[in-house]
Amino acid sequence: MLALAVEAMQAGLGSLAFREPWGAPFAPWQAFDLTGAVLADLFLAWALLRGDGGAPGPDYR
């Protein structure tokens, strides 16, 4: 599970180095898409590291 979580995070963070084929940098709107993708990857990694797919935690009553 840890490897899957790390892979998910690397896929999102690795896209930070992306440039258009002709060398143009990101357009401003792409920064919002990238931020959302990275946050989604971090949320996925958090859910996977919990070991239960993101379901509510155990009830300790």
DSSP file (Angstrom, degrees, kcal/mol; ACC not computed):
  #  RESIDUE AA STRUCTURE BP1 BP2  ACC     N-H-->O    O-->H-N    N-H-->O    O-->H-N    TCO  KAPPA ALPHA  PHI   PSI    X-CA   Y-CA   Z-CA
    1    1 A M     >        0   0    0      0, 0.0     4,-2.4     0, 0.0     5,-0.2   0.000 360.0 360.0 360.0 -39.6    0.0    0.0    0.0
    2    2 A L  H  >  +     0   0    0      1,-0.2     4,-2.7     2,-0.2     5,-0.2   0.915 360.0  51.8 -62.0 -41.0    2.8    2.4    0.8
    3    3 A A  H  > S+     0   0    0      1,-0.2     4,-2.4     2,-0.2    -1,-0.2   0.893 109.7  50.0 -62.3 -38.5    4.3    1.9   -2.6
    4    4 A L  H  > S+     0   0    0      2,-0.2     4,-2.2     1,-0.2    -1,-0.2   0.899 111.1  48.7 -66.5 -40.1    1.0    2.6   -4.2
    5    5 A A  H  X S+     0   0    0     -4,-2.4     4,-2.1     2,-0.2    -2,-0.2   0.916 112.5  47.7 -65.5 -42.9    0.6    5.8   -2.2
    6    6 A V  H  X S+     0   0    0     -4,-2.7     4,-2.6     1,-0.2    -2,-0.2   0.904 110.8  52.1 -64.3 -40.9    4.1    7.0   -3.1
    7    7 A E  H  X S+     0   0    0     -4,-2.4     4,-2.1    -5,-0.2    -1,-0.2   0.906 108.6  50.8 -62.0 -41.6    3.5    6.2   -6.7
    8    8 A A  H  X S+     0   0    0     -4,-2.2     4,-1.5     1,-0.2    -1,-0.2   0.908 112.4  46.6 -63.3 -41.3    0.3    8.3   -6.6
    9    9 A M  H  X S+     0   0    0     -4,-2.1     4,-2.9     1,-0.2     5,-0.3   0.904 111.5  50.8 -68.2 -40.6    2.2   11.2   -5.1
   10   10 A Q  H  X S+     0   0    0     -4,-2.6     4,-2.6     1,-0.2    -1,-0.2   0.867 105.8  56.4 -66.5 -34.9    5.0   11.0   -7.5
   11   11 A A  H  X S+     0   0    0     -4,-2.1     4,-0.6    -5,-0.2    -1,-0.2   0.906 114.0  39.5 -63.1 -40.3    2.7   11.0  -10.5
   12   12 A G  H >< S+     0   0    0     -4,-1.5     3,-0.6     2,-0.2    -2,-0.2   0.933 120.5  42.2 -74.4 -46.3    1.1   14.3   -9.3
   13   13 A L  H >< S+     0   0    0     -4,-2.9     3,-1.6     1,-0.2     4,-0.2   0.802 106.0  64.0 -73.4 -28.2    4.4   16.0   -8.2
   14   14 A G  H >< S+     0   0    0     -4,-2.6     3,-1.3    -5,-0.3    -1,-0.2   0.780  90.7  66.8 -65.2 -25.2    6.3   14.7  -11.2
   15   15 A S  G X< S+     0   0    0     -3,-0.6     3,-1.6    -4,-0.6    -1,-0.3   0.593  78.1  83.3 -73.6  -7.3    4.0   16.8  -13.5
   16   16 A L  G <  S+     0   0    0     -3,-1.6    -1,-0.3     1,-0.3    -2,-0.2   0.809  88.7  53.3 -62.0 -27.7    5.5   19.9  -11.9
   17   17 A A  G <  S+     0   0    0     -3,-1.3    -1,-0.3    -4,-0.2    -2,-0.2   0.424  83.5 125.1 -87.6   2.0    8.4   19.6  -14.4
   18   18 A F    <   +     0   0    0     -3,-1.6     2,-0.3    -4,-0.1     8,-0.2  -0.354  32.8 174.7 -67.3 137.7    6.0   19.4  -17.4
   19   19 A R        -     0   0    0      6,-0.1     5,-0.1    -2,-0.1    -2,-0.0  -0.967  39.0 -94.1-135.5 155.0    6.5   21.9  -20.2
   20   20 A E    >   -     0   0    0      4,-2.1     3,-2.4    -2,-0.3     6,-0.0  -0.288  43.9-105.9 -62.4 155.1    4.8   22.1  -23.6
   21   21 A P  T 3  S+     0   0    0      0, 0.0    -1,-0.1     0, 0.0    -2,-0.0   0.807 121.6  51.5 -55.8 -31.2    6.7   20.3  -26.4
   22   22 A W  T 3  S-     0   0    0      2,-0.1    -2,-0.1     1,-0.0     0, 0.0   0.369 124.5-101.5 -90.3   6.9    7.8   23.7  -27.9
   23   23 A G  S <  S+     0   0    0     -3,-2.4    -1,-0.0     1,-0.3     0, 0.0   0.480  70.6 147.1  94.6   3.1    9.2   24.8  -24.5
   24   24 A A        -     0   0    0      1,-0.1    -4,-2.1    -5,-0.1    -1,-0.3  -0.515  44.3-126.9 -72.7 139.0    6.4   27.2  -23.4
   25   25 A P        -     0   0    0      0, 0.0    -6,-0.1     0, 0.0    -1,-0.1  -0.127  44.7 -60.3 -73.9 179.3    5.8   27.2  -19.7
   26   26 A F        -     0   0    0     -8,-0.2    -7,-0.0     1,-0.1     3,-0.0  -0.215  48.8-122.5 -56.8 145.6    2.5   26.6  -18.0
   27   27 A A    >>  -     0   0    0     -3,-0.1     3,-1.2     1,-0.1     4,-0.7  -0.619  32.9-107.5 -79.9 154.6   -0.4   28.9  -18.8
   28   28 A P  H >> S+     0   0    0      0, 0.0     3,-1.1     0, 0.0     4,-0.6   0.860 118.1  55.9 -55.5 -39.1   -1.8   30.5  -15.6
   29   29 A W  H 3> S+     0   0    0      1,-0.3     4,-1.3     2,-0.2     3,-0.5   0.779  96.9  65.4 -66.7 -24.2   -5.0   28.4  -15.5
   30   30 A Q  H <> S+     0   0    0     -3,-1.2     4,-2.7     1,-0.2    -1,-0.3   0.781  89.9  65.6 -69.1 -25.1   -2.9   25.2  -15.5
   31   31 A A  H <X S+     0   0    0     -3,-1.1     4,-2.4    -4,-0.7    -1,-0.2   0.884 101.3  49.2 -63.3 -37.0   -1.5   26.1  -12.1
   32   32 A F  H  X S+     0   0    0     -4,-0.6     4,-2.2    -3,-0.5    -1,-0.2   0.908 111.5  48.5 -68.2 -41.2   -5.0   25.7  -10.7
   33   33 A D  H  X S+     0   0    0     -4,-1.3     4,-2.2     2,-0.2    -2,-0.2   0.915 112.7  48.7 -62.4 -42.6   -5.4   22.3  -12.4
   34   34 A L  H  X S+     0   0    0     -4,-2.7     4,-2.7     2,-0.2     5,-0.2   0.908 109.4  51.7 -65.5 -42.7   -2.0   21.2  -11.1
   35   35 A T  H  X S+     0   0    0     -4,-2.4     4,-2.5     1,-0.2    -1,-0.2   0.925 111.2  48.0 -60.6 -44.1   -2.8   22.3   -7.5
   36   36 A G  H  X S+     0   0    0     -4,-2.2     4,-2.3     1,-0.2    -1,-0.2   0.895 111.4  50.3 -62.8 -40.1   -6.0   20.3   -7.6
   37   37 A A  H  X S+     0   0    0     -4,-2.2     4,-2.3     2,-0.2    -2,-0.2   0.911 111.5  47.4 -65.8 -42.1   -4.2   17.3   -9.0
   38   38 A V  H  X S+     0   0    0     -4,-2.7     4,-2.5     2,-0.2    -2,-0.2   0.920 112.4  49.4 -66.1 -42.9   -1.5   17.4   -6.3
   39   39 A L  H  X S+     0   0    0     -4,-2.5     4,-2.4    -5,-0.2    -2,-0.2   0.899 110.7  50.7 -62.6 -39.4   -4.1   17.8   -3.5
   40   40 A A  H  X S+     0   0    0     -4,-2.3     4,-2.4     2,-0.2    -1,-0.2   0.904 110.3  49.8 -64.2 -40.4   -6.1   14.9   -4.9
   41   41 A D  H  X S+     0   0    0     -4,-2.3     4,-2.6     2,-0.2    -2,-0.2   0.904 111.1  48.8 -64.4 -41.2   -2.9   12.8   -5.0
   42   42 A L  H  X S+     0   0    0     -4,-2.5     4,-2.4     2,-0.2    -2,-0.2   0.894 111.2  49.7 -66.3 -38.7   -2.1   13.7   -1.4
   43   43 A F  H  X S+     0   0    0     -4,-2.4     4,-2.4     2,-0.2    -2,-0.2   0.908 111.5  49.4 -65.0 -41.1   -5.7   12.9   -0.3
   44   44 A L  H  X S+     0   0    0     -4,-2.4     4,-2.7     2,-0.2    -2,-0.2   0.925 110.9  49.2 -62.6 -44.8   -5.5    9.5   -2.0
   45   45 A A  H  X S+     0   0    0     -4,-2.6     4,-2.6     1,-0.2    -2,-0.2   0.904 110.6  51.0 -61.9 -40.9   -2.1    8.8   -0.4
   46   46 A W  H  X S+     0   0    0     -4,-2.4     4,-1.3     2,-0.2    -1,-0.2   0.919 111.9  46.9 -61.8 -44.0   -3.6    9.7    3.0
   47   47 A A  H  X>S+     0   0    0     -4,-2.4     7,-0.8     1,-0.2     5,-0.7   0.906 113.8  47.7 -65.6 -41.2   -6.6    7.4    2.5
   48   48 A L  H ><5S+     0   0    0     -4,-2.7     3,-1.0     1,-0.2    -2,-0.2   0.888 108.6  53.9 -68.5 -37.8   -4.4    4.5    1.3
   49   49 A L  H 3<5S+     0   0    0     -4,-2.6    -1,-0.2     1,-0.3    -2,-0.2   0.779  98.7  63.2 -68.7 -24.9   -2.0    4.9    4.2
   50   50 A R  H 3<5S-     0   0    0     -4,-1.3    -1,-0.3    -5,-0.2    -2,-0.2   0.751 103.7-137.4 -68.8 -21.8   -4.9    4.7    6.6
   51   51 A G  T <<5S+     0   0    0     -3,-1.0    -3,-0.1    -4,-0.6    -2,-0.1   0.470  83.6  80.8  84.4   1.7   -5.3    1.2    5.2
   52   52 A D  S > <S-     0   0    0     -5,-0.7     3,-1.1     3,-0.1    -4,-0.1   0.156 106.2-103.3-127.2  19.4   -9.1    1.2    4.9
   53   53 A G  T 3  S-     0   0    0     -6,-0.6    -5,-0.2     1,-0.2    -6,-0.1   0.671  77.6 -57.5  71.1  16.3   -9.6    3.1    1.7
   54   54 A G  T 3  S+     0   0    0     -7,-0.8    -1,-0.2     1,-0.2     3,-0.1   0.529  93.6 146.9  92.4   6.0  -10.6    6.3    3.4
   55   55 A A    <   -     0   0    0     -3,-1.1    -1,-0.2     1,-0.2    -3,-0.1  -0.287  63.0 -74.6 -68.1 161.3  -13.5    4.9    5.4
   56   56 A P        -     0   0    0      0, 0.0    -1,-0.2     0, 0.0     3,-0.1  -0.230  59.6-103.4 -56.1 147.9  -14.2    6.4    8.8
   57   57 A G        -     0   0    0      1,-0.2    -7,-0.0    -3,-0.1     0, 0.0  -0.021  49.6 -69.0 -67.5 174.7  -11.7    5.3   11.5
   58   58 A P        -     0   0    0      0, 0.0     2,-0.7     0, 0.0    -1,-0.2  -0.250  45.1-117.2 -66.8 153.7  -12.4    2.7   14.2
   59   59 A D        -     0   0    0      1,-0.1     0, 0.0    -3,-0.1     0, 0.0  -0.839  26.0-171.9 -93.8 113.6  -14.9    3.4   17.0
   60   60 A Y              0   0    0     -2,-0.7    -1,-0.1     1,-0.2     0, 0.0   0.186 360.0 360.0 -95.0  17.2  -12.9    3.4   20.2
   61   61 A R              0   0    0      0, 0.0    -1,-0.2     0, 0.0    -2,-0.0   0.526 360.0 360.0 -64.7 360.0  -16.0    3.6   22.6
